[in-house]
């Protein structure tokens, strides 16, 4: 390289270093010095986790204004629709929450997302995550999101005092659950609390029942076509869910997942089936009187999902966006985020001692259990199928028509090309 060119590069390098020290390097050549990050994390725990990650980012890039764009609604019920409109309208946020798995299909990645393969290589991310997660993250042979966590969907949360007062231990089977539910009902305690206000929670609960009744392979087969939705075991699972709803709070249609969890905090309800963001939410409420167990019949199976952050094509703040994804994928970022969020790191090298007892148990289970993908949270099926599935189950939660629901579920599999 000619001497003059080299010295020019050295000057540029020095200027950049000085700018970095002043926190200005994140501006990027064509950036506006903002970062818009979009999610549905507004509840206690999840919002705290996100803020902890923003704090790391802001420390490294103090001149960047972080715009925390949120659209409330568990499981992204509202956020995903608003996001699709923004992408189609050419007004994308720089980065947004995206479940690992088939959910990415809904955003037409070839058209609206940036593949992140080179970031994976430069940051060593392809080696930082477990292989089950890596395979879930690849779609059409590319990486489209940087995963920040691993969540478990099949958790039965319970109020420890209520259990102790009634000499109860977590039910291993649905028969045990129903026997306990009778005892609790007789005492005027709601055996199982649930909120179905946002339309996805019944689908969440039912998938965990399906996992238990069909087993890991049987459940996975429902999404590949290997297990028929007309299988008598699906009928059994529907009958169980119907019976469960008979022991649930009657105001469920007016409550969100966190409203329902409040019943447990108040000691008015005994159990709640929900993902482990509930652990983050309990922690944010300083509530420690909760215990946990796998949903009945799912011991040894981990119903998994993962939140990742994607990069929009045409993002207004490209350099800031890439720096954000680096923080999100880093050990420091994930160690700050996950203990508050109520999830375990996507990375395999986080310090376990930073996590509470529940999360440490989740780490052990993730390493030992059979892993199955959650449908309610974007992993198992394309969004169109997942949404229709949730709609069917939401109707079922109030109507309880087993034959009609099973017929609809059979049809959805055909409509989505997985079954003949
Ligand atoms: C899930 C998401 C979690 C949590 C939950 C409740 O879909 O992956 O991070 O936000 O919804 O909103």
Boltz pocket constraint, residues with backbone or C-beta under 6 A from the ligand:
constraints:
  - pocket:
      binder: B
      contacts: [[A, 40], [A, 41], [A, 46], [A, 73], [A, 74], [A, 75], [A, 76], [A, 99], [A, 151], [A, 275], [A, 277], [A, 305], [A, 306], [A, 307], [A, 376], [A, 377]]
      max_distance: 6.0
